[in-house]
Amino acid sequence: MECVVLVARAVGTLTDPLNAGEGGAGPLAETAATRDAEFSLATQIVDVCWRPLLSALSTLMARFASEEGIQILLKCYQAFTQSCAALALLQPRDAFLASLCHYALPPSKGSAKTGGDVAFSPTDASYEPLPHTSLSAKNVQVCRDRGLLMISASFT
């Protein structure tokens, strides 16, 4: 898990210099060329690593039940989706948001029959506001802690 977290955070920090204003450290043309090179490099790195990173984060999210572990993983989702939004990479951003929504929403009645889906967290009766809704603590935590923040930040 530590390796996956470090990769996600590293990719998240790639766009920090791109979002910062011109530093004024050199001629304007040199700064613009540097920013273009950094943008291109960050885009290539995200293109290469987003699929394996999404797979690893999804597997970890499916297996973790502790609140602390889930918060760490949600921060990774957030850092990566914000980087994708800053780089205007729609496919990886949308894939990460879809994965996040998968854990924020309760399991459907048909998901247990398919056998291919990863098992969801056990449902908790205290999270059942409607008669036909079965939420787990993980579903509520994802929605509460990071879900709405990530979606709003990713589209800016």
N, C-alpha and C positions, 0 to 999 in steps of 0.2 A: 504494500500500500504506500509506503514511504516513497518509493521510486515513482509511482504514478502521480502522487501529489507534487513531488518536485518537478516533474516534467510539465504538469498542468500550470504550476505557478511560474515556471520559467517562460512558457509560452505566453502567459498572461502579462508578464513584465516586458515582453518584446515591444508592445505597442505604447508603453509609457513615454519613451522619447518621441514617438510619432505624434502623440497627443499634446506634448509640451510645445510651447511657442518657440519661435526662432530664438536661439541663444545669443546671437550677436557676436559669437566668438570669431567669426571670419567673414569673408566676403559673402554677399547674399547668394551668388551663383554657386559657390562651394557648398553652402549650407543646404540649398535646394537639391543639389546633386547628392549630397550625403543623405538627406531625408528620402529621396527617391530610392537610393541603394538600400537603405534600411527597410523601407516599405517593401521592396521587392524581396529581400532576404526573409523578412518576417512572413510574407505571403507564402513563399516556398516552404518554409519550415512548417507552417500550419497545414499546407496541402499534404505534406508527407506524413505528419504524425496524427492528424485528427481521427482517422478511422481506428487505429490501434488504441489510442487514448480513450476514445468513446467506448470501445469494447471493454477495456479494463475498468473504467469508471462505472459502467453499467453493471458489470459483474460484481464489483465491490459494493455498489449500492444495493444490489439484490441480496447480498449475503450479510451485510451489516445490520445490526439491530440496535446498537448503542447510539444514543443521541449525540455524543461527542464525535463518533466516527462519521455519522451522517452529516453533521455540520461541516466537518473537514472536506468531505466529498462535495457538498453543495458549494463550498467556496471555490473548489476546483472547477466545477461546472460554470460558476459565475465568471471566474477569471478567463476561462477559455471562450465563453460566448461573447464577452465584452471585447476580447481581442478579435474575434471573427467579425463582430460588428464594426470595429474600428478599421479593419482591413477590407470591409465590404465583401466578405466571403459568406454568401448566403447559404450554400449547401451545408457546410459544417455547422454553422450557427443554427440552422433549422433542425439538423440531426440531433444536436445537443439539447435543444429545447424540446424536441419530441421525446427524447429519452427522459428528460426531467418530468415531462407531463405524464409519462408512463408510471413514474413512481409517485406522482402527486395525486393521481386518480385511483379510485378503488378498483380492485380486480373485477372483471366482468364475469358473469355466470358461466360463459362458454370457455374461458381461458383454462380452466382445470381440465377440460376434455381434450384439448389439443395436445398436451404433453410436451410441446416444444417450448412453452413459455417458462421463464424462470419463476420459481415459487415466490409469491408475495408474502409479506409479513402476516402473521396471524391477525385476524380481525379482533377488534376490541369493542365490546358492547357500549362503552361510554362514548364512542365516536359515531354512533348510528342515529343521526338526527331524523332521518326519514325511514320509513319501514323497509324499503328495498335497497338501502345503502349500507354497505359494509366497509368501513374505513379502518385501516390499521393506524397505529401510532406513527409509523413512518410516513403514511400518506398525509397526515395532519402536519407533521413536522416539515415536510418538504414544502407544502403550501404555505405554512406559517412563516418559516424562516427565510426562504430564498426564492420561492417560485415567482411571486409577483415582482419582486425586485429585479430578478434576472430578466424576465420578459420585458419589463419597461426599460432596463438598461441596454438590452441587446438591440432594441429598435431605435436607439438614439444615434 
